[in-house]
Amino acid sequence: MSSPDSATWRSDVRVISLVGLAHGISHFYHVILAALFPWLIPQFNLSHVEVGLLMTVFFVVSGIGQTLAGFVVDRFGARAVLFSGVGLLGVSALVLAGAQQYPVLIAGAMLAGLGNSVFHPADYTLLNQRVSAARMAHAFSVHGISGNIGWALSPLFMTAITTLSDWRTALLCAAALPFAVLAILVLNRQALRPNPIVRHAHAKGGGSLDFLRLKSVWMCFAFFFVTALALGGIQSFASPALVSLYGMSLAMATSSYTAYMGASAVGMVLGGFLAAGRKDHDKTIAFAFTLAALLAVVLASATVPAWLAFVLMGAIGFAAGLAGPSRDLMIKAAAPPNATGRVFGVVYSGLDSGLSVAPLLFGALMDAGRPGWLFVGIGIFQAMAIATAVGVGGNTRALRLQKA
């Protein structure tokens, strides 16, 4: 007979793996259009700003939907919401694959954004409900790693199939992935059962929107917004910028982006151990983003050889990944009880908001022939993230002292 501890371990691993799988496919879809920019631009005669607008539409819809999804999760449960989002991703790829005109690409991006909107509030609610407290830091670490793996694999998957066939075939292949993931989730639905929904009158005149009065919630939103601006620049235009600055091939530039995401995943593994048992998560975040910002400025200078630029991309990713688990635990500490879905929905809409602005901002820099400024901007936004993280940490510690 298995011990209670071993049973809990198996249950935790199962839930973490299932939620991580879903999160990975969500992040895979963040990049499917960006990976196809070199083919979509001549196919539809688009500028960098116009293809960037596809990403903007995706993340605007996702950001608005994510805020609303947080309330739906808290009211109806995370499992059904998660399943619907995974299915919508598959439908969006089918629409994109059949696009003959630019407006249909916009429509496909909207559907993908709607599907993407559910993941953070649903994922974090399920992790908080189904994973033991002792493994929460590692659950957040795996959650972040799975997302980075999705980001890293997406451009390799899409460009490889497009090179062998065409971009429509790549999108059809991409459509099969979320449907396969959905089948796995449905077969394991019992492990993802949500807690019973408790509906009761709010005490002392409180309401479901009371958490919006918390200063720390909006500082978390600001943190995600500025870090997403940096990430959006890397996702959308790091590869063509590296080609322009360092004269490297597109294959090497794409591999540099993959190195960024792979090293970020490694950073998250270490970050999970750093975050476990700590409460001063803002200090870990400040150290990590200081390092990332300095490295981004060095990359922008174009004074190092191409092979070292590849290494620098990986180092920036590692530093950013190191902050990931501390970031999620910082938000968890700032969230009031029984409002996890709402808080993560609102806070993570800052991520979508930043990712919606970044392609337009950095696309304009690329159209103006300023690829170096892409990395300068990335460094500036990473430095700005330090101030917001320190503000969240200080505010959370002050509230903790008041309650003591």
N, C-alpha and C positions, 0 to 999 in steps of 0.2 A: 504493500500500500504506500502511495506517495505521501510525503509530509505536506502539511499546509504551506510551508515555505516553498517547496518545489512546485506545488500546484499554482501558487501565486506567481512564481517566476515564469512558468509556462504561459499562464494567462497574460501576464504583462508583455512577454515577448511576442505573443500572437497578436495582441492589439496594436502594439508599436509597429510590427511588421505590416499589418494590414493598412493602418493609417498612413504609414510611410509610403507604401506602394501607391495609394491614392494621391498623396501629395506629390510624389515623383511624376506622375502622369500630368498633374496640374501644371507643374513647372515645365515639363516637356512642351506643353502647348503654349507657354509664354514665348517660345522662340521659333515655332514652326514657320511663322511668316518672316521674321527677321532673317532666318537661315535662307529663305528663298528670294531675298531682295535682289541678288545679282541676276536672277532669271525673271522676276516680276517687273523690274524696271524696264528692260527692253520689250518684254511681251506686251505691256500695257502703256509703254511710253511715259513713264512716271519719273518725277524728280525725287531726290532724297526726302524732301519734306512730305511729298505725297505718300511715299511708302511709309514714312514715319507716322503719318496720320492713321494708318491702319493699326499701328501699335497704340496710338493715342485712343482710338475708338475702343479697342480691346480693354484698355485699363480704365477708361472713364466708366464704361458699362460695369466692369468688374468692381470698381471702387464704390459706385452707387449701390450695386447689387449686394456687395459684401456687407455694407452697413445694415441693409434691410435683412439680409440672411441671418445676421446675428440675432435679431429679434425673433425670426422664424424658428431658429434653432432652439432658443430658450423656451419658446411656446409649444413647439411640436416635436422636438427631439432632433438630434444630430444625424442619426443614421439615414432616415429617408431623404433629408436634405442633401447629404453627401452623395447618395446614390443618384439623385436627379442631376447633380452637377457633373458627375462622371459621364453619364449618358449624353448630356448636352455637348460635351467636348467632342464626342464621336460624330454627332450630327453636324457640328460646325465644320469639321474637316471635310465631310461629304459635300457641303454647300460650297466651300472654298475650292474643292477639286473640280467642280463643275462650272466655275465662274468664267464667263466670257467677257464681262465688262467690269470696270472698276467698282461701280456701286454694289455689285454682288460680292466682291471682296470685302467691302465695308460691312455688308450684311453678315457675312461669315465671321468677320472679326467681332461683331456685336454678339453673335450667338456664343462664340468661344469665351468672350468676356463674361457673359451671363453664367455659363457653366463654371468658369473659374471662380466666380464670386463666392461660392459656398464653402470653399475648402478651409480657410483659416478658422472661421467661427465653428464649423462642424468638427474639424480635426482637433482643435485644442479643447473643445468641450468633451469629446470622446476620450482624449488622453487624460484630462482631469478627472473624469468619472470612472474610467476603467483601469487606470494604471496606478500602482501603489506609490505613495509619496517618496519612498526610498529610491525609486527609479525614475522620478519625474525629470530630473536634469538630463539623464541619458535618453529619455523619451524625446525631449525637445531636441537633443543633439541629433538623434537618428532622424527626426522629422526634418530638421534643416539639411542634413546630409542627403536625404532622399530627394529633396527639392533641387539641390545642387547637381546631383547625378542626372536628374531630368534635364536641367539646363545644359549640362555638359554633353549628354548623348543626343539631344535634339538636333543641333547643327550637323553632327556627324551622320546621323540617320538620314536627315532630309537631303543633305548635299550628296551623300553616297548614292542614294536611290535616284535622285534627279540626274546625277552624272551618268548613271547606268541606263536610265530610261528617260523620264521627264518629270517636271514638277507636279503635274497632276497625279501621276502614279505615286509619287512620294506622299502626297496628301491622302490618297486612298489607303496607303499602307499605314499612315499615321492614324487614320480613322479606326482601324482595327484594334489599336492598342487600348483605348479606353473601354471599348466593349468587352475586351478580354478581362480587363481589370474589374469591370462591373460584375462580370460573372463570378470572379473569385470572391468579391465582397459579398455577393448575395449568398454564395455557398457557405460563407463564414459569418452570416449575419448575426448569429446568436452571440458571438464574441463582441460584436459592436452594439449590443443592445444599449439604448440610452437609459438613464435613470428615469423613474416615473416623474411625469410633469406635475409639479405642485402648484396649483393655482389658489392664491389666497389674497385677501385684502392686504395692502401694504400698510405696515405700522407707521404711526405718527405722520400720516399724510404723505408718506413717500410714494414714489411711483417708479415705473419702469425706466423713466428717463432721468432719474436722479443722478445716475453715475456720470451724466454729461456735465454736471456741475464741478466735478473733480478736476483740479488743475493738472494733476499727474496724467490723466487720460489724454488731455490735449497736448501735453508735452511729449507723451509717447507717440501721438499722431505726428507731431512735428519731427520727431526723431526718424520715424519711418519715411516721412516725405523727403527729407534731405538725403538719407541713405539710398532711397530709391532713385533719386535723381542721378546719383553716382552710378548705381547699378544699371540704370537704363542706358546711360551713355556707353557702358561697356558692352551690354547685350546687343545694342542696335548697331554701333559703328566702330567698335574697337578694332575689328578685323580690317576694314578698309583704311582706317586711320594708321594702323601699323604698316600696311602696304605702302601708304604714301610717305610715312616718316622714315621707314627703315628699308624700303625697297625689297621687303621679303615677299615671297610668293603668297597667293591667297590661301594655299593649303597650310603653309606654316603659320599664317596669321590666324586661321581658324583653329589650328592646333594650340596657339597661344591662348585663345579664349577657352578652349577645353582645359588647358593647364590651369587657368584661373579658377575654373569651376572645380576641377579635381583637387587642387590644393586647398580650396575653400572647404571642401568636404573633409579633408584631413584636419584642417584647423578646427572644424566643428567637433571632431572626435576629441581632440585635446581640450577644446572649450567646454565640453560636457564634464570632464574631470575637474577643470578649473572652477566651474560654476557650482558643482555639487558641494553642499554644506556651507556655501558662502551667502552673504547677504549684501555685500557691497559690489553688486554686479556692475554698477556704473563705472567703477575704477577699472575693471577688466576691459570694458567697452572703450573707455578713454585711451588706454594703452594701445589697444588693437587698431583703432582708427587713426591715432597719431602716426603709427608706423605705416599704415596703408596710404595715408595722405602724402607723407614724405616720399614714399616710393613712386606714387603717381606723378609727382612733380619731376622726379628724376627721369621717368619714362617720357614725359612730355618734352624734355630738353633735346631728345634725339642725338645725344652725345655718346651713347654707348653702342656697341655692336649689336647686330640683329639677334645673335644668340643670347646676349644678356637681356635684351628686351623680352625675349621669351621667358627667361628666368624671372624677371621683374613682374611680369603678368602673374606668374604662379605665386610669387611672394605677396603681391597685393591681395590675391584671392585667399591665401592662407591667413593673413592678418584679419581680413574681413570675416572669414569663417570662424576665427577664434572668438569673436564677439557674439556669434549666433545664439548659443544656449543662454548666455548671460542676458541677452536682449529679451528672450522669451520669458525667463524667470523674473526679470525686472517688471515686465508687464503683468505677469501673474500676481506679483506682490502688490501692484498698484490697483488691481481689480477688486471691487467689493464682492462679498459672498453672493452666490446665485446669479451673477451677471456676467459669467465668463464669455458666453456667446456674444452678448452685446458689446462688451469691452473689446474683445479681440476683433469683432466685426468692424467697429469704428476705428480702432487703432490701425488695423491692417489695411483699411481703406486709404490710409496715408501712404502705404506702399504702392497701391494702385494709382493714387493721385500723382505721386512722383514719377512712376513709370509711364504715365500718360503724357506728362509734360516733357520728359527727357528726350524722346525721339524728335520732337519738333525743335527743341532748343539745340541739341547737338546736330540734328540734320541740317539746320541753318548754318552752323559752323562748318560742316563738311561741304555744303554747297558754296560757301564763301572761300573755300580753299584753306581752312585753318585747322588741319587735323591735330596739331599740337595742342590747341586750346581745348580739345576734347579731354585730354588727360589733366590739364590744368584745372578745368571745371570739376572733374571727378575728385581731384585732391581737395579743392575748396569745399565741396559738399561733404566729403568725409570729415573734414576738420569741423564743419558746422555741426555735425552729428555729435561731436564730443560734448559741446555745450548743452545740447538737449538731454543727453544721457545723464550728465552730472546733475542737471536740474531735476529730472525724474527721481534719481536716487536720493537726492537731498530732501525732496518733498516727501517721499515714502518714509524715510527715516524720521522725519519730523512728526508725521502722523503716527508712526509706531510709538514714539516717545510720549505723545499725548494720550494714547490709549493705555500706556503702561501704568 
